[in-house]
Amino acid sequence: MSQRSLSPTTADVSSVWISFFLCIAIALIVLLTANHAANQFAHWFLVPVLLCGILVGIDFVDWLRDRLSLFDPVGILGAFGFYFFFLAPLLHVQWDRWLEVWYIPPADWRPWLGGMAILNLLGLIVYRITRRWIKPKNQIEQSVWRIDRVRFYWLLGLGMAIAALLQIRVYQQFGGIAGYIETVVEFQGLGDSDANPFKGMGIVFLISESFPILALFGFTIYAQQRPRLRTSWVLLIVLAIFVLLQLFFGGLRGSRSNMIWALFWASGIIHFWIRPMTKKMIAIALVLIVLFMYLYGFFKTNGIEGVEAALQGQTARAQIEQTSGRNLQGLFLGDFGRTDIQAFVLYRLMRSDTDYSYAWGGTYLSAAATLIPSKLMSDRPVQTKNRQGTELEFGRGAFVPEQWQSSKLYALAGEAMLNFGAIAVPFVFAPFGLLVGWIRRCSLTWNYPDSRLLLLPALVNFCLVVLISDMDNNIFFLMKNCAFPMFILLLSSRKISRENYHDSTVKPT
């Protein structure tokens, strides 16, 4: 039995108990180690946060126990969700770290953490129910996508050539790589404003920045029948080259998520097609990812000089942390969590003097409108996420385009509150559960060497993106990262019924 077949639809009772005792142990540790004079954890908020941890921790424990395959979206979300819903709120209270100073905070954050935990708990229950509505299909009835190698290499070569030429043209437009980096540092945070020098280049980036993953597609298919290319050392070199390519093709634009998501996709391709990965490898990769994101934050703020200063020693690093506001606490709580911003949104909505007007789906519509070129739709919907977020956080009329606007990410639950209020949070987890259930069914149905397995890691990654990002980010992820590679793969594959499919290829082990 393969690892991918070990995908239970119900939780094992022992996993429930393990999750229960693990969360209880962590809760007791924070209670007993807190300052007893003013124990910040002696508050009711801990109860719903604890229940969230137990519920999402069941999937995490199943994943650790190999009851779920390594890239099963349920297991991946269980592992991340254990931090997102349980550990992150505790760390916020432990470190007493919250939103930036220009936000007027509640007198006590804990009731709002507890309120969000209750909403998330209801959402997690809905998520667990709805994801089971998508039942696995009979594999015998399924079709298989098979790579037409001749067509694949021709299209891949053409796609990579176009991507390379476009990226070179981008660097020329900004005066070379050095000028490109200077532009990134100078104009970061402008988003879709007219002052952003990168505005209108979305189609160019969609194609040009696909080069690294297309190159990995090519290596994967070529190495399929060549054992010498599947050794550990070769794969380490391939991943190192992939990272360098990713930096050259868009990574220098200052987006850490682009780098991390690309590495996730690359790791999944290697796992499914070349050499199975282990949880030990994942753990090592996570440490390296945290280190990379920490250093890359300095690059995003100060360019190459920021990274050089951070590497000079503890004193220089502490100084640049203070000036830039980027440190490990901010990385864990700001980049990997949305606890404080969601609690703040709930707090502002529940104030008796709030003047906020719900978007009633407007942020979702405005995000969808980004798919339409501005030349065809000059008057876009005005209820953008930035507008709604700014007016909720600072009051009606606070939004001033290109001068004063919030750039926060509100995540699945937070954006639902911007549109429909707190009552919408449990309901928005229903389509999320259906999405995870569908992608999980794909992971159980697509078998090597089905060419769709090249896309599966990106789909699993999309589940994470939906949980922690907003609708505009979700659309950006699908279009920017997946559209062009998916187009190449679609044109390169032939759809064959499983009963007529015969292939002598044996999956590498």
Secondary structure, 3 states (H helix, E strand, C coil): CCHHHCCCCCCCHHHHHHHHHHHHHHHHHHHHHCCHHHCCCCCCCHHHHHHHHHHHHHHHHHHHCCCCCCCCHHHHHHHHHHHHHHHHHHHHHHHCCCCCCCCCCCCCCHHHHHHHHHHHHHHHHHHHHHHHHCCCCCHHHCEEEEECHHHHHHHHHHHHHHHHHHHHHHHHHCCHHHHHHHHHHHCCCCCCCCCCCCCCCHHHHHHHCCHHHHHHHHHHHHHCCCHHHHCHHHHHHHHHHHHHHHHHCCHHHCCHHHHHHHHHHHHHHHHHHHCCCCHHHHHHHHHHHHHHHHHHHHHHHHHHHHHHHHCCCHHHHHHHHHHHCCCHHHHHHHHCCCHHHHHHHHHHHHCCCCCCCCCCCHHHHHHHHCCCCCCCCCCCCCCCHHHHHHHHHHCCCCCECCCECCCCCCHHHHHHHHHHCHHHHHHHHHHHHHHHHHHHHHHHHCCCCCHHHHCHHHHHHHHHHHHHCCHHHHHHHHHHHHHHHHHHHHHHEEEEEHHHCCCCCCCCC
